[in-house]
Structure formats: structure tokens, C-alpha cells
Amino acid sequence: MLSLVIGLSLGFGIGAGCRYLDIPVPAPPRIEGALLVVAMTLGFIAAGHFAA
């Protein structure tokens, strides 16, 4: 649970930092692309969980 909170905080921090410093965000700018990244991440985590 702690790693989930740390991961989300780090993700929001990087996004906010990129926005504040006007650096291109290393993620898709549209919600569909962002949801694709989330889906791939969840699939990767689930596969690792079931493979272990």
C-alpha cells in the first residue's frame, strides 16, 4: 500500500514539475493515451503478480 502511495505521489510530482517548468511531459497529452499507459501498467503488475 505504501508503494502505491509513493508511486502516485511521484507521478503527480513529475507531472506537476513538468507543467511548472514547461518541460514536455513524458506521457500522452490526451486522456485516451494516458488510459492506455495506465492499462499497460496494470497489466504488467497483474502479470507479475500471477507469475510469482
Secondary structure, DSSP 8 states (H G I E B T S, - for coil): -HHHHHHHHHHHHHHHHHHHHT---SS-SSHHHHHHHHHHHHHHHHHHHHH-
